[in-house]
Amino acid sequence: MKFFYNINLSPDENAIFKDSINIKDPGGRDFFSPVIVRYRDEDGLSSVMANPFKSYLRGVKFFRFYFSGFQCLIKCDSQKSHENLFPFILQPDHPLRVLDLPFRETKEFRNVLDAIKDLEGE
């Protein structure tokens, strides 16, 4: 599927994630370390859906998935997540905490503006 073309796992990573999903075990805080980000956006520009891709957050590899007005980060690295993320990592039997960011102050906002400028230049 073209939507996921930037998501590449090594055979070892693939086996680990498949096993975790098959046994329905999300692991501890440092396994997938999923974090949900909500964008505060008055213009509706955060509703753009981008293909997921790999990125690094403080040296730790994450996959970023975008949904209308939201982003989900999923760690795919053996390193621990930065402690600033700990309160926002989804965990069983813990409250859901969503990182709330003003969209205009994010790198994603600048990327959307650049994409619009590219389209206008065509």
All heavy atoms as an XYZ file, in Angstrom:
1014
protein
N       0.849     -1.183      0.000
C       0.000      0.000      0.000
C       0.890      1.241      0.000
O       1.766      1.383      0.832
C      -0.909     -0.057      1.226
C      -1.886      1.041      1.312
S      -2.984      0.761      2.727
C      -4.392      1.593      2.148
N       0.663      2.147     -0.928
C       1.522      3.318     -1.068
C       1.512      4.228      0.160
O       2.496      4.892      0.438
C       1.127      4.114     -2.302
C       1.535      3.463     -3.586
C       1.240      4.364     -4.752
C       1.721      3.716     -6.028
N       1.580      4.610     -7.167
N       0.407      4.258      0.880
C       0.308      5.138      2.039
C       1.410      4.840      3.059
O       1.926      5.721      3.715
C      -1.078      4.995      2.686
C      -1.335      5.953      3.807
C      -1.580      7.287      3.550
C      -1.338      5.532      5.124
C      -1.827      8.192      4.580
C      -1.584      6.418      6.156
C      -1.828      7.752      5.877
N       1.803      3.576      3.180
C       2.787      3.160      4.184
C       4.180      2.937      3.604
O       5.012      2.309      4.235
C       2.317      1.879      4.882
C       1.120      2.085      5.748
C      -0.144      1.716      5.305
C       1.228      2.664      6.995
C      -1.263      1.915      6.095
C       0.127      2.864      7.797
C      -1.119      2.494      7.345
N       4.464      3.476      2.424
C       5.735      3.175      1.776
C       6.951      3.646      2.579
O       8.042      3.124      2.390
C       5.781      3.701      0.338
C       5.893      5.196      0.199
C       7.128      5.818      0.080
C       4.753      5.994      0.162
C       7.231      7.181     -0.060
C       4.848      7.360      0.026
C       6.079      7.950     -0.085
O       6.182      9.305     -0.205
N       6.818      4.612      3.471
C       7.943      5.085      4.286
C       8.141      4.272      5.562
O       9.062      4.538      6.318
C       7.740      6.550      4.685
C       7.977      7.478      3.521
O       8.846      7.241      2.700
N       7.196      8.535      3.440
N       7.255      3.320      5.814
C       7.335      2.524      7.037
C       8.046      1.219      6.705
O       7.485      0.334      6.072
C       5.936      2.236      7.626
C       5.186      3.538      7.881
C       6.027      1.396      8.869
C       5.847      4.459      8.889
N       9.288      1.126      7.114
C      10.091     -0.063      6.864
C      10.644     -0.580      8.183
O      11.312      0.152      8.903
C      11.257      0.251      5.922
C      10.781      0.731      4.576
O       9.983      0.062      3.947
N      11.255      1.891      4.148
N      10.354     -1.831      8.471
C      10.877     -2.466      9.672
C      11.909     -3.500      9.276
O      11.775     -4.164      8.250
C       9.752     -3.162     10.447
C       8.639     -2.288     11.001
C       7.535     -3.154     11.591
C       9.181     -1.338     12.049
N      12.923     -3.647     10.118
C      13.876     -4.731      9.888
C      13.157     -6.047     10.182
O      12.111     -6.051     10.848
C      15.081     -4.568     10.816
O      14.708     -4.866     12.153
N      13.674     -7.165      9.718
C      13.039     -8.446     10.039
C      12.887     -8.676     11.551
O      11.867     -9.194     12.001
C      13.973     -9.474      9.404
C      14.624     -8.737      8.274
C      14.781     -7.324      8.777
N      13.887     -8.259     12.327
C      13.799     -8.421     13.788
C      12.697     -7.540     14.378
O      11.924     -7.983     15.222
C      15.137     -8.085     14.452
C      16.214     -9.119     14.162
O      15.867    -10.263     13.801
O      17.403     -8.773     14.296
N      12.638     -6.271     13.942
C      11.592     -5.368     14.428
C      10.216     -5.900     14.049
O       9.290     -5.902     14.866
C      11.763     -3.962     13.840
C      12.963     -3.214     14.342
C      13.228     -1.934     13.552
O      12.901     -1.869     12.346
O      13.777     -1.001     14.154
N      10.094     -6.365     12.830
C       8.825     -6.902     12.352
C       8.379     -8.079     13.219
O       7.215     -8.165     13.614
C       8.952     -7.303     10.887
C       7.623     -7.513     10.226
O       6.668     -6.800     10.505
N       7.558     -8.492      9.350
N       9.294     -8.983     13.527
C       8.963    -10.153     14.353
C       8.538     -9.726     15.758
O       7.553    -10.244     16.304
C      10.153    -11.103     14.418
N       9.252     -8.774     16.339
C       8.921     -8.310     17.697
C       7.533     -7.683     17.718
O       6.714     -7.984     18.587
C       9.988     -7.308     18.190
C      11.312     -8.030     18.447
C       9.509     -6.576     19.441
C      12.491     -7.098     18.654
N       7.243     -6.803     16.757
C       5.952     -6.133     16.743
C       4.813     -7.100     16.443
O       3.756     -7.027     17.062
C       5.951     -4.966     15.754
C       6.847     -3.835     16.176
C       7.669     -3.198     15.268
C       6.874     -3.403     17.488
C       8.496     -2.157     15.663
C       7.696     -2.361     17.893
C       8.504     -1.742     16.979
N       5.026     -8.037     15.517
C       3.998     -9.036     15.220
C       3.689     -9.888     16.449
O       2.526    -10.142     16.754
C       4.441     -9.945     14.068
C       4.102     -9.445     12.714
C       4.456    -10.504     11.675
C       4.046    -10.058     10.308
N       4.412    -11.041      9.283
N       4.739    -10.333     17.140
C       4.532    -11.149     18.344
C       3.737    -10.381     19.389
O       2.820    -10.913     20.008
C       5.866    -11.603     18.943
C       6.563    -12.662     18.109
O       5.912    -13.255     17.218
O       7.772    -12.887     18.343
N       4.090     -9.119     19.577
C       3.386     -8.290     20.561
C       1.911     -8.147     20.217
O       1.043     -8.240     21.084
C       4.046     -6.916     20.644
O       3.333     -6.070     21.495
N       1.628     -7.931     18.943
C       0.236     -7.783     18.509
C      -0.507     -9.109     18.630
O      -1.638     -9.162     19.123
C       0.187     -7.231     17.064
C       0.672     -5.776     17.067
C      -1.219     -7.343     16.486
C       0.956     -5.205     15.694
N       0.137    -10.205     18.227
C      -0.517    -11.518     18.283
C      -0.867    -11.946     19.705
O      -1.898    -12.577     19.924
C       0.355    -12.584     17.618
C       0.351    -12.465     16.109
O      -0.579    -11.923     15.518
N       1.402    -12.946     15.474
N      -0.023    -11.618     20.669
C      -0.324    -12.012     22.059
C      -1.048    -10.899     22.821
O      -1.271    -11.003     24.017
C       0.937    -12.474     22.818
C       1.959    -11.336     22.951
C       1.553    -13.694     22.163
C       3.141    -11.662     23.840
N      -1.399     -9.835     22.097
C      -2.152     -8.706     22.663
C      -1.459     -8.100     23.882
O      -2.077     -7.819     24.901
C      -3.580     -9.134     22.997
C      -4.339     -9.588     21.783
C      -5.715    -10.070     22.120
C      -6.373    -10.527     20.822
N      -7.501    -11.336     21.006
N      -0.154     -7.894     23.737
C       0.648     -7.320     24.813
C       1.267     -6.019     24.326
O       2.183     -6.032     23.497
C       1.749     -8.295     25.231
C       2.637     -7.750     26.338
O       2.299     -6.689     26.924
O       3.666     -8.387     26.617
N       0.783     -4.875     24.818
C       1.354     -3.600     24.371
C       2.733     -3.324     24.970
O       3.376     -2.356     24.615
C       0.333     -2.570     24.863
C      -0.271     -3.208     26.062
C      -0.300     -4.687     25.775
N       3.185     -4.186     25.868
C       4.485     -3.975     26.498
C       4.430     -2.845     27.508
O       3.388     -2.240     27.754
N       5.541     -2.562     28.093
C       5.627     -1.482     29.075
C       5.745     -0.128     28.418
O       5.682      0.011     27.191
N       5.958      0.861     29.243
C       6.017      2.248     28.777
C       7.067      2.449     27.685
O       6.900      3.265     26.794
C       6.306      3.157     29.967
C       6.459      4.610     29.581
C       6.694      5.496     30.757
N       7.982      5.169     31.351
C       8.355      5.537     32.568
N       7.534      6.226     33.332
N       9.526      5.224     33.039
N       8.151      1.703     27.732
C       9.238      1.920     26.781
C       9.233      0.975     25.598
O      10.186      0.909     24.848
C      10.586      1.831     27.499
C      10.886      3.087     28.267
O      10.715      4.176     27.701
O      11.275      2.984     29.437
N       8.133      0.226     25.399
C       8.113     -0.688     24.269
C       7.699      0.060     22.996
O       8.523      0.367     22.154
C       7.199     -1.877     24.545
C       7.292     -2.950     23.513
C       8.484     -3.610     23.288
C       6.200     -3.293     22.754
C       8.591     -4.595     22.322
C       6.289     -4.283     21.791
C       7.480     -4.933     21.569
N       6.444      0.384     22.829
C       5.987      1.185     21.684
C       5.963      2.671     22.011
O       6.076      3.507     21.128
C       4.568      0.791     21.251
C       4.470     -0.531     20.544
C       3.711     -1.551     21.074
C       5.109     -0.752     19.344
C       3.588     -2.757     20.422
C       4.999     -1.952     18.678
C       4.236     -2.965     19.233
N       5.765      2.996     23.275
C       5.693      4.384     23.744
C       4.784      5.254     22.888
O       5.175      6.335     22.437
C       7.081      5.015     23.810
O       7.922      4.321     24.687
N       3.544      4.825     22.625
C       2.672      5.642     21.771
C       2.258      6.944     22.459
O       1.942      6.964     23.642
C       1.456      4.744     21.530
C       1.459      3.793     22.676
C       2.882      3.619     23.098
N       2.295      8.009     21.695
C       1.919      9.339     22.186
C       0.953      9.948     21.172
O       1.196      9.888     19.964
C       3.152     10.256     22.338
C       2.746     11.678     22.688
C       4.110      9.700     23.379
N      -0.129     10.526     21.664
C      -1.096     11.215     20.802
C      -0.903     12.719     20.964
O      -0.828     13.227     22.080
C      -2.545     10.832     21.153
C      -2.757      9.332     20.904
C      -3.540     11.652     20.329
C      -4.103      8.829     21.352
N      -0.836     13.398     19.829
C      -0.707     14.856     19.806
C      -1.960     15.414     19.140
O      -2.364     14.949     18.073
C       0.537     15.291     18.999
C       0.631     16.811     18.924
C       1.800     14.690     19.585
N      -2.584     16.388     19.792
C      -3.721     17.087     19.188
C      -3.251     18.488     18.831
O      -2.596     19.159     19.620
C      -4.893     17.198     20.164
C      -6.115     17.895     19.537
C      -7.241     18.053     20.533
N      -7.063     19.216     21.380
C      -7.468     20.438     21.083
N      -8.060     20.689     19.947
N      -7.282     21.426     21.921
N      -3.612     18.914     17.621
C      -3.229     20.251     17.183
C      -4.389     21.208     17.372
O      -5.479     20.985     16.862
C      -2.827     20.249     15.707
C      -1.580     19.447     15.427
C      -1.600     18.393     14.539
C      -0.383     19.757     16.042
C      -0.449     17.663     14.273
C       0.762     19.045     15.793
C       0.721     17.996     14.906
O       1.857     17.277     14.642
N      -4.133     22.291     18.099
C      -5.102     23.393     18.162
C      -4.928     24.184     16.877
O      -3.840     24.663     16.584
C      -4.833     24.281     19.367
C      -5.439     23.735     20.633
C      -5.165     24.627     21.821
N      -3.852     24.246     22.352
C      -2.845     25.074     22.584
N      -2.970     26.356     22.351
N      -1.703     24.633     23.055
N      -6.017     24.298     16.108
C      -5.886     24.853     14.770
C      -7.169     25.570     14.376
O      -8.197     24.945     14.170
C      -5.589     23.692     13.812
C      -5.551     24.093     12.362
O      -5.370     25.292     12.070
O      -5.716     23.198     11.530
N      -7.094     26.882     14.271
C      -8.263     27.679     13.903
C      -8.493     27.687     12.394
O      -9.582     27.977     11.920
C      -8.113     29.132     14.392
C      -8.004     29.285     15.899
C      -6.614     28.979     16.437
O      -5.608     29.201     15.734
O      -6.544     28.473     17.581
N      -7.460     27.367     11.601
C      -7.538     27.462     10.143
C      -7.958     26.166      9.457
O      -8.251     26.167      8.269
C      -6.177     27.873      9.565
C      -5.662     29.153     10.175
O      -6.461     30.097     10.330
O      -4.468     29.214     10.512
N      -7.941     25.065     10.175
C      -8.270     23.773      9.579
C      -7.135     23.169      8.776
O      -7.309     22.144      8.118
N      -5.947     23.774      8.826
C      -4.826     23.249      8.046
C      -4.284     21.944      8.615
O      -3.671     21.167      7.896
C      -3.709     24.285      7.960
C      -4.023     25.523      7.133
C      -2.896     26.544      7.256
C      -4.236     25.139      5.675
N      -4.510     21.677      9.903
C      -3.982     20.446     10.495
C      -4.776     19.219     10.055
O      -4.420     18.098     10.377
C      -3.969     20.532     12.023
O      -5.287     20.529     12.536
N      -5.856     19.435      9.300
C      -6.643     18.295      8.836
C      -5.998     17.601      7.636
O      -6.502     16.597      7.152
C      -8.066     18.738      8.480
O      -8.034     19.653      7.407
N      -4.870     18.126      7.173
C      -4.138     17.500      6.074
C      -3.634     16.134      6.543
O      -3.119     15.988      7.643
C      -2.945     18.387      5.646
C      -2.056     17.674      4.659
C      -3.448     19.698      5.083
N      -3.811     15.128      5.699
C      -3.348     13.781      6.014
C      -2.049     13.533      5.254
O      -2.037     13.568      4.029
C      -4.388     12.747      5.599
C      -5.691     12.837      6.339
S      -5.611     12.097      7.959
C      -5.493     10.376      7.527
N      -0.986     13.304      5.985
C       0.305     13.002      5.360
C       0.601     11.518      5.508
O       0.096     10.860      6.419
C       1.399     13.825      6.039
N       1.422     11.002      4.610
C       1.854      9.621      4.751
C       2.679      9.479      6.026
O       3.441     10.385      6.374
C       2.715      9.201      3.559
C       1.927      9.059      2.283
O       0.700      9.067      2.292
N       2.620      8.947      1.177
N       2.569      8.347      6.696
C       3.408      8.138      7.878
C       4.873      8.054      7.469
O       5.196      7.675      6.335
C       2.911      6.810      8.449
C       2.103      6.174      7.405
C       1.691      7.220      6.420
N       5.746      8.427      8.393
C       7.174      8.372      8.094
C       7.970      8.191      9.379
O       7.467      8.400     10.473
C       7.632      9.629      7.347
C       7.484     10.906      8.141
C       8.538     11.406      8.884
C       6.285     11.600      8.134
C       8.398     12.576      9.612
C       6.140     12.776      8.854
C       7.195     13.259      9.590
N       9.233      7.798      9.200
C      10.141      7.617     10.321
C      10.816      8.939     10.633
O      11.180      9.691      9.737
C      11.185      6.562      9.949
C      12.254      6.339     10.995
C      13.219      5.234     10.608
C      13.914      5.524      9.311
N      14.917      4.534      8.925
N      10.967      9.237     11.921
C      11.706     10.425     12.329
C      12.377     10.134     13.664
O      12.152      9.095     14.272
C      10.777     11.632     12.431
O       9.900     11.489     13.513
N      13.178     11.077     14.091
C      13.883     10.917     15.358
C      13.482     12.043     16.299
O      13.413     13.200     15.903
C      15.395     10.918     15.134
C      15.855      9.664     14.432
C      15.797      9.572     13.045
C      16.300      8.576     15.152
C      16.186      8.420     12.393
C      16.693      7.411     14.514
C      16.638      7.341     13.136
O      17.005      6.192     12.501
N      13.214     11.667     17.515
C      12.854     12.617     18.556
C      13.852     12.444     19.684
O      13.868     11.407     20.349
C      11.425     12.333     19.030
C      10.770     13.319     19.963
C      10.691     14.701     19.332
C       9.377     12.838     20.329
N      14.743     13.424     19.809
C      15.823     13.361     20.798
C      16.634     12.070     20.656
O      16.944     11.400     21.624
C      15.291     13.523     22.203
C      14.653     14.885     22.405
C      14.389     15.159     23.838
N      13.791     16.468     23.954
C      14.126     17.316     24.894
N      15.022     17.016     25.778
N      13.529     18.482     24.956
N      16.921     11.717     19.402
C      17.764     10.569     19.113
C      17.072      9.218     19.134
O      17.699      8.196     18.907
N      15.762      9.193     19.381
C      15.006      7.941     19.439
C      14.110      7.859     18.211
O      13.418      8.815     17.866
C      14.160      7.865     20.737
C      13.361      6.575     20.786
C      15.053      7.985     21.969
N      14.117      6.690     17.538
C      13.363      6.513     16.301
C      11.875      6.292     16.587
O      11.506      5.437     17.386
C      13.924      5.326     15.513
C      13.258      5.104     14.172
C      13.984      4.093     13.303
C      14.084      2.736     13.933
N      14.593      1.702     13.014
N      11.046      7.087     15.925
C       9.590      6.984     16.006
C       9.016      6.946     14.596
O       9.604      7.494     13.667
C       8.978      8.213     16.700
C       9.095      8.224     18.184
C      10.241      8.691     18.807
C       8.050      7.779     18.977
C      10.340      8.718     20.184
C       8.132      7.801     20.351
C       9.288      8.265     20.964
N       7.859      6.322     14.468
C       7.056      6.489     13.270
C       5.980      7.501     13.604
O       5.400      7.475     14.693
C       6.413      5.171     12.814
C       7.395      4.213     12.220
C       7.548      2.949     12.741
C       8.174      4.582     11.127
C       8.447      2.057     12.186
C       9.077      3.694     10.563
C       9.222      2.429     11.098
N       5.717      8.416     12.671
C       4.689      9.440     12.861
C       3.521      9.145     11.926
O       3.723      9.002     10.718
C       5.245     10.831     12.554
C       6.294     11.281     13.537
C       6.851     12.637     13.109
N       7.914     13.048     13.983
C       7.792     14.000     14.902
N       6.661     14.661     15.029
N       8.807     14.311     15.676
N       2.335      9.066     12.510
C       1.107      8.844     11.752
C       0.226     10.062     11.946
O       0.047     10.530     13.072
C       0.370      7.597     12.271
C       1.126      6.325     12.063
C       2.088      5.914     12.970
C       0.888      5.543     10.947
C       2.792      4.736     12.783
C       1.584      4.364     10.741
C       2.544      3.955     11.667
N      -0.325     10.594     10.857
C      -1.165     11.787     10.921
C      -2.615     11.437     10.641
O      -2.916     10.679      9.735
C      -0.690     12.829      9.904
C       0.655     13.394     10.265
C       1.821     12.826      9.773
C       0.760     14.478     11.127
C       3.057     13.332     10.116
C       1.991     14.992     11.479
C       3.135     14.415     10.974
O       4.360     14.914     11.326
N      -3.481     12.016     11.446
C      -4.925     11.899     11.289
C      -5.464     13.313     11.385
O      -4.816     14.175     11.955
C      -5.524     11.018     12.387
C      -4.823      9.697     12.529
C      -3.830      9.511     13.475
C      -5.134      8.644     11.694
C      -3.171      8.307     13.602
C      -4.483      7.428     11.810
C      -3.497      7.255     12.765
N      -6.607     13.566     10.882
C      -7.161     14.910     10.835
C      -7.072     15.606     12.198
O      -7.805     15.291     13.120
C      -8.620     14.844     10.377
O      -9.126     16.140     10.239
N      -6.136     16.538     12.324
C      -5.968     17.309     13.556
C      -5.160     16.604     14.636
O      -4.979     17.153     15.725
N      -4.663     15.414     14.359
C      -3.912     14.641     15.351
C      -2.667     14.022     14.718
O      -2.571     13.858     13.519
C      -4.772     13.503     15.927
C      -5.881     13.969     16.795
C      -7.099     14.320     16.247
C      -5.727     14.051     18.169
C      -8.148     14.749     17.046
C      -6.758     14.482     18.973
C      -7.972     14.836     18.410
N      -1.758     13.652     15.584
C      -0.583     12.895     15.198
C      -0.395     11.798     16.238
O      -0.661     12.014     17.426
C       0.655     13.794     15.184
C       1.931     13.077     14.871
C       3.158     13.953     14.995
O       4.249     13.428     15.019
N       3.035     15.268     15.083
N       0.039     10.638     15.811
C       0.363      9.566     16.744
C       1.820      9.189     16.514
O       2.230      8.916     15.385
C      -0.545      8.359     16.527
S      -0.212      7.035     17.709
N       2.593      9.213     17.582
C       3.991      8.800     17.531
C       4.075      7.389     18.096
O       3.522      7.113     19.167
C       4.848      9.725     18.396
C       4.915     11.166     17.953
C       5.040     12.087     19.145
C       6.092     11.347     17.035
N       4.769      6.498     17.390
C       4.968      5.138     17.878
C       6.459      4.837     17.810
O       7.067      4.887     16.745
C       4.164      4.119     17.049
C       2.673      4.438     17.169
C       4.464      2.699     17.512
C       1.776      3.572     16.342
N       7.022      4.533     18.966
C       8.457      4.297     19.064
C       8.807      2.955     18.433
O       8.123      1.963     18.618
C       8.899      4.314     20.528
C      10.400      4.209     20.718
C      10.792      4.433     22.154
C      10.527      3.260     23.028
N      11.494      2.177     22.942
N       9.893      2.926     17.679
C      10.386      1.686     17.066
C      11.894      1.641     17.255
O      12.656      1.584     16.307
C       9.984      1.616     15.601
S      10.416      3.084     14.683
N      12.294      1.696     18.506
C      13.695      1.809     18.866
C      13.878      1.136     20.217
O      12.965      1.150     21.055
C      14.041      3.304     18.958
C      15.513      3.597     18.906
O      16.292      2.901     19.605
O      15.912      4.516     18.182
N      15.031      0.564     20.451
C      15.268     -0.076     21.752
C      15.643      0.939     22.833
O      15.603      0.629     24.022
C      16.373     -1.131     21.628
O      17.578     -0.530     21.178
N      15.970      2.157     22.436
C      16.279      3.199     23.418
C      15.014      3.630     24.161
O      13.914      3.536     23.625
C      16.867      4.425     22.730
C      18.172      4.182     22.030
C      18.672      5.467     21.430
O      19.092      6.365     22.150
N      18.594      5.571     20.111
N      15.202      4.149     25.358
C      14.061      4.658     26.117
C      13.629      6.011     25.561
O      14.448      6.778     25.054
C      14.432      4.819     27.592
C      14.614      3.511     28.297
C      14.791      3.732     29.782
C      14.814      2.380     30.469
N      14.634      2.489     31.892
N      12.347      6.281     25.673
C      11.818      7.592     25.290
C      12.320      8.639     26.271
O      12.643      8.338     27.420
C      10.293      7.581     25.330
O       9.793      6.673     24.410
N      12.354      9.875     25.814
C      12.774     10.966     26.691
C      11.755     11.131     27.814
O      10.549     11.008     27.601
C      12.905     12.265     25.885
C      13.571     13.345     26.648
N      12.888     14.191     27.465
C      14.877     13.686     26.744
C      13.726     15.042     28.038
N      14.947     14.755     27.605
N      12.240     11.416     28.985
C      11.360     11.507     30.163
C      10.274     12.571     30.037
O       9.225     12.464     30.668
C      12.175     11.737     31.433
C      12.919     13.050     31.461
C      13.830     13.193     32.670
O      14.351     12.185     33.157
O      14.018     14.339     33.105
N      10.465     13.573     29.191
C       9.420     14.582     28.991
C       8.169     13.982     28.372
O       7.075     14.532     28.500
C       9.915     15.729     28.115
C      10.927     16.606     28.815
O      11.149     16.495     30.012
N      11.570     17.467     28.066
N       8.321     12.857     27.668
C       7.168     12.201     27.052
C       6.437     11.276     28.023
O       5.294     10.902     27.771
C       7.601     11.384     25.827
C       8.009     12.155     24.592
C       8.446     11.182     23.499
C       6.875     13.029     24.092
N       7.067     10.879     29.115
C       6.491      9.878     30.016
C       5.040     10.145     30.398
O       4.223      9.229     30.359
C       7.338      9.702     31.275
C       8.655      8.996     31.049
C       9.565      8.886     32.070
C       8.998      8.445     29.820
C      10.781      8.242     31.891
C      10.209      7.804     29.616
C      11.102      7.694     30.657
N       4.658     11.371     30.762
C       3.253     11.585     31.154
C       2.257     11.366     30.015
O       1.077     11.158     30.255
C       3.207     13.052     31.600
C       4.609     13.463     31.815
C       5.453     12.587     30.945
N       2.733     11.396     28.747
C       1.839     11.316     27.598
C       1.848      9.947     26.912
O       1.085      9.727     25.980
C       2.212     12.400     26.579
C       2.130     13.779     27.159
C       3.270     14.443     27.565
C       0.896     14.391     27.332
C       3.191     15.711     28.120
C       0.810     15.659     27.889
C       1.965     16.311     28.286
N       2.696      9.042     27.371
C       2.763      7.713     26.761
C       1.535      6.910     27.169
O       1.224      6.797     28.354
C       4.063      6.990     27.167
C       5.265      7.709     26.546
C       4.030      5.522     26.728
C       6.613      7.181     27.003
N       0.829      6.371     26.164
C      -0.348      5.547     26.437
C       0.076      4.270     27.146
O       1.008      3.588     26.706
C      -1.046      5.167     25.133
C      -1.624      6.292     24.295
C      -2.147      5.736     22.977
C      -2.732      6.990     25.029
N      -0.611      3.975     28.245
C      -0.320      2.774     29.013
C      -1.616      2.192     29.548
O      -2.524      2.944     29.917
C       0.580      3.104     30.198
C       1.922      3.689     29.841
C       2.700      4.020     31.095
O       3.128      3.126     31.789
N       2.853      5.303     31.368
N      -1.690      0.859     29.609
C      -2.883      0.251     30.210
C      -3.043      0.719     31.654
O      -2.075      0.934     32.373
C      -2.587     -1.251     30.160
C      -1.523     -1.402     29.122
C      -0.734     -0.118     29.138
N      -4.284      0.891     32.064
C      -4.626      1.253     33.441
C      -4.074      2.607     33.879
O      -3.852      2.836     35.062
C      -4.165      0.162     34.423
C      -4.762     -1.188     34.085
O      -5.963     -1.243     33.730
O      -4.030     -2.198     34.139
N      -3.823      3.486     32.917
C      -3.410      4.861     33.205
C      -4.350      5.801     32.465
O      -4.888      5.443     31.422
C      -1.967      5.112     32.744
C      -0.935      4.512     33.629
N      -0.652      3.163     33.628
C      -0.129      5.060     34.560
C       0.295      2.908     34.509
N       0.635      4.049     35.093
N      -4.517      7.015     32.965
C      -5.397      7.959     32.257
C      -4.809      8.334     30.893
O      -3.596      8.338     30.704
C      -5.449      9.180     33.181
C      -4.341      9.024     34.147
C      -3.956      7.578     34.186
N      -5.708      8.626     29.970
C      -5.293      9.087     28.642
C      -4.896     10.554     28.753
O      -5.678     11.398     29.186
C      -6.442      8.932     27.645
C      -6.226      9.548     26.269
C      -5.089      8.841     25.534
C      -7.503      9.506     25.460
N      -3.684     10.851     28.365
C      -3.204     12.232     28.316
C      -2.773     12.511     26.888
O      -1.991     11.759     26.306
C      -2.036     12.429     29.270
C      -2.451     12.304     30.712
C      -1.336     12.765     31.629
N      -1.783     12.709     32.994
C      -1.350     11.822     33.876
N      -0.446     10.930     33.523
N      -1.805     11.835     35.107
N      -3.277     13.592     26.342
C      -2.982     13.962     24.960
C      -2.159     15.239     24.981
O      -2.501     16.206     25.657
C      -4.293     14.163     24.164
C      -4.004     14.642     22.757
C      -5.098     12.869     24.148
N      -1.071     15.223     24.255
C      -0.227     16.406     24.130
C      -0.955     17.399     23.228
O      -1.330     17.062     22.103
C       1.115     15.995     23.534
C       2.253     16.985     23.525
C       2.551     17.508     24.924
C       3.498     16.336     22.955
N      -1.205     18.593     23.703
C      -1.992     19.602     23.000
C      -1.060     20.726     22.539
O      -0.466     21.405     23.372
C      -3.065     20.135     23.954
C      -4.073     21.015     23.264
O      -4.611     20.606     22.226
O      -4.319     22.120     23.781
N      -0.931     20.888     21.210
C       0.007     21.875     20.669
C      -0.691     22.839     19.725
O      -1.569     22.443     18.958
C       1.119     21.172     19.886
C       2.008     20.199     20.640
C       2.974     19.523     19.672
C       2.767     20.906     21.738
N      -0.288     24.118     19.739
C      -0.807     25.060     18.744
C      -0.180     24.748     17.385
O       1.039     24.764     17.233
C      -0.371     26.429     19.269
C       0.768     26.148     20.189
C       0.600     24.750     20.695
N      -1.015     24.433     16.408
C      -0.525     23.967     15.112
C       0.408     24.971     14.450
O       1.410     24.592     13.852
C      -1.709     23.627     14.197
C      -1.293     22.979     12.912
C      -0.651     21.756     12.912
C      -1.535     23.595     11.698
C      -0.252     21.148     11.723
C      -1.153     22.999     10.506
C      -0.512     21.776     10.521
N       0.106     26.249     14.557
C       0.916     27.274     13.886
C       2.354     27.322     14.398
O       3.225     27.899     13.751
C       0.285     28.655     14.053
C      -0.931     28.837     13.187
C      -1.492     30.248     13.346
N      -2.463     30.511     12.326
C      -2.179     31.030     11.129
N      -0.957     31.346     10.821
N      -3.125     31.227     10.251
N       2.629     26.718     15.549
C       3.974     26.749     16.119
C       4.743     25.449     15.882
O       5.795     25.236     16.476
C       3.884     27.045     17.615
C       3.299     28.408     17.901
C       3.108     28.685     19.384
O       3.775     28.022     20.205
O       2.296     29.560     19.716
N       4.237     24.586     15.017
C       4.881     23.297     14.795
C       5.589     23.246     13.443
O       5.289     24.022     12.534
C       3.850     22.149     14.835
O       2.942     22.294     13.745
C       3.098     22.116     16.157
N       6.500     22.298     13.329
C       7.181     22.054     12.061
C       6.174     21.597     11.009
O       6.307     21.908      9.831
C       8.262     20.990     12.276
C       9.039     20.647     11.028
C      10.168     19.680     11.311
C       9.592     18.328     11.618
N      10.579     17.262     11.764
N       5.157     20.877     11.449
C       4.134     20.387     10.521
C       3.415     21.543      9.826
O       3.095     21.460      8.645
C       3.124     19.492     11.245
C       3.655     18.114     11.596
C       4.594     18.077     12.789
O       4.717     19.100     13.508
O       5.206     17.025     13.020
N       3.168     22.630     10.542
C       2.519     23.801      9.950
C       3.389     24.366      8.819
O       2.905     24.646      7.725
C       2.262     24.864     11.023
C       1.684     26.146     10.480
C       0.380     26.198     10.025
C       2.449     27.294     10.431
C      -0.160     27.381      9.516
C       1.925     28.485      9.933
C       0.613     28.522      9.475
N       4.683     24.494      9.078
C       5.591     25.003      8.047
C       5.613     24.065      6.838
O       5.670     24.521      5.688
C       6.995     25.204      8.631
C       7.052     26.357      9.642
C       8.461     26.666     10.095
N       9.126     25.554     10.763
C       8.973     25.238     12.041
N       8.171     25.944     12.807
N       9.638     24.229     12.572
N       5.542     22.757      7.087
C       5.515     21.795      5.977
C       4.256     21.959      5.129
O       4.317     21.868      3.898
C       5.605     20.360      6.504
C       6.956     20.050      7.097
O       7.934     20.742      6.857
N       7.006     19.009      7.904
N       3.112     22.195      5.765
C       1.862     22.402      5.027
C       1.962     23.671      4.179
O       1.585     23.670      3.003
C       0.650     22.460      5.986
C      -0.594     22.968      5.266
C       0.386     21.103      6.610
N       2.506     24.735      4.757
C       2.658     25.980      3.998
C       3.576     25.781      2.791
O       3.294     26.270      1.691
C       3.196     27.093      4.886
C       2.254     27.627      5.959
C       2.928     28.754      6.730
C       0.940     28.095      5.367
N       4.668     25.049      2.986
C       5.586     24.778      1.876
C       4.890     23.972      0.781
O       5.083     24.235     -0.406
C       6.830     24.029      2.366
C       7.755     24.904      3.190
O       7.611     26.151      3.139
O       8.620     24.347      3.898
N       4.083     22.999      1.176
C       3.361     22.176      0.193
C       2.370     23.032     -0.600
O       2.235     22.871     -1.819
C       2.640     21.026      0.895
N       1.692     23.957      0.081
C       0.746     24.846     -0.596
C       1.478     25.739     -1.595
O       1.049     25.920     -2.736
C      -0.051     25.687      0.421
C      -1.006     24.770      1.207
C      -0.809     26.812     -0.266
C      -1.663     25.437      2.398
N       2.633     26.276     -1.176
C       3.426     27.123     -2.070
C       3.883     26.338     -3.293
O       3.872     26.854     -4.416
C       4.640     27.695     -1.334
C       4.275     28.767     -0.329
C       5.506     29.230      0.428
C       5.125     30.146      1.569
N       6.271     30.454      2.414
N       4.282     25.076     -3.083
C       4.702     24.228     -4.208
C       3.556     24.014     -5.183
O       3.746     24.050     -6.398
C       5.217     22.876     -3.705
C       6.567     22.982     -3.025
O       7.226     24.031     -3.148
O       6.948     22.008     -2.339
N       2.362     23.792     -4.660
C       1.187     23.573     -5.523
C       0.831     24.840     -6.303
O       0.434     24.771     -7.454
C      -0.008     23.133     -4.692
C       0.061     21.716     -4.137
C      -1.105     21.465     -3.179
C       0.060     20.690     -5.266
N       0.981     25.994     -5.644
C       0.661     27.253     -6.319
C       1.661     27.549     -7.432
O       1.312     28.190     -8.413
C       0.671     28.409     -5.309
C      -0.515     28.363     -4.359
C      -0.442     29.425     -3.281
O       0.649     29.990     -3.040
O      -1.480     29.682     -2.650
N       2.900     27.053     -7.287
C       3.921     27.291     -8.294
C       3.794     26.405     -9.502
O       4.414     26.654    -10.529
N       2.996     25.356     -9.428
C       2.862     24.431    -10.562
C       1.971     24.986    -11.643
O       1.116     25.742    -11.503
C       2.281     23.091    -10.067
C       3.279     22.344     -9.203
C       2.738     20.994     -8.749
O       1.585     20.637     -9.061
O       3.494     20.285     -8.082
